[in-house]
Amino acid sequence: QVPLVESGGGLVQFGGSLRLSCAASGFTFANYAMSWYRQAPGKAREWVASITNDGGNTNYEYSVKGRFTISRDNAKNTVFLQMNNLKPEDTAIYYCNTALITARRAWGQGTQVTVSS
């Protein structure tokens, strides 16, 4: 059973929006802070946003602050990333995982986001 399955990516134009989802399984999702990460071609994977286990606090990488919103539904073991005002530099494969490195699960296949200029 794949612990993390991302979906919702696609091709959008500059300024467009997408909503990513990540379905988690195999662990007690509600106990863990979760994060979204992304990896652009030729670059290292980078952190994008985090949310506490109860959804009460969120944090964002500077370049996405004000454009992206992370949220979660613990009843559905799912974390979301609403992405608005997308820019070409947001083009990457997006992944979710636990926020705490020591609790990290196996990486899923991610979901590709491509923003055309």
N, C-alpha and C positions, 0 to 999 in steps of 0.2 A: 504494500500500500504506500503510495507516494504521499509523504506528509504534507507537501505544499503544492498546490496547483493554481498557477496564475492564469488569468484570462482577461479579455477586454481590450487588448491592444489593437492597433490597426494603423491605417494611413490617414492622416488628417492634414488639412492645410494650416498654414500659419494662423494663429489666433483661434483655432478650433479647440474642441474639448473631447476628452475621453474619460471613462470611469473604469478603472481597473479593479478586479476582484482577486482575492486569494483565499481559496478554501483550504483549511487546515484539518488534519486528521492524525490520529495516533498519539496525541498528547493532550493534556488538559489545557486547551487554548486559553481559557479565561484566567489562567494563572500567570500568563506571560505578556510582558510588553512586546509589541510587534513593530517591525520596521519595514519600510520599502527601500530597496536599493536599485541601482541601475548601472548598466555597463554599456558604454558607447564603444563603437568599433575602435580597436587599437588602444583602448584605455582600461585602466583598472576599474573594478567594481567600486561604486561609491554609494554612501548613505544618502537617502533622500528625505525620509521623514520617519518619525516614531510616534507611537501612542502607548500610553500606559495600559495595564491589564484591564482597568475598569473604564477606559476611555476618557478619563477625566483630564488628562494632560497630553498635549501634543508638542512636537518640536519639528522644525523644518530646516533643511539646508538653505543657506541664504538665497540662492538663485531661484528657488521655487516658492519662497515665502510670499503669501498673498495670492498665489496662483493655484497652488495645490492644497487639497484638504484630505487628511487621513482620518478614517473613521473605522469602527468595528461593530460587529453584531456577534456578541458572545453566544447567543442562542443558536446561531447558525455557523459558529466557528469560522467566521469570515472577516477579513480585513479589506478595506477599500482604499482606493486612492482616486479622488476626483481631481482631474487635471484640466484647468482652464487656461485660456490665453497661451496655448502651446507655441513654442518657438522651435526652430530647427535644431538648436542645441539641446533640446530635450530628447532628441532621437536616441534611442538606446533599447536594450532589452531590460525589462523591469522585473525584479524579483521581490518576493517577500521572505522574511524569516524572523526569528525571534530577535529582539533588540539586544539581548544579553549574549555575548559571544560564547560563553561557556554553556549556554543552553541551545546553541545553534542546531537546527535540523538539517537534513540533507537538502541541498538546493534543488528547487524544481527546475523545470525547463524555461521558466520565465515567459513573458509575453512581449512581443516586439511592438514598439511604438515608433512610428516614422512620421516626422513633421516636415512637410514640403514648404518651401519658401515661395 
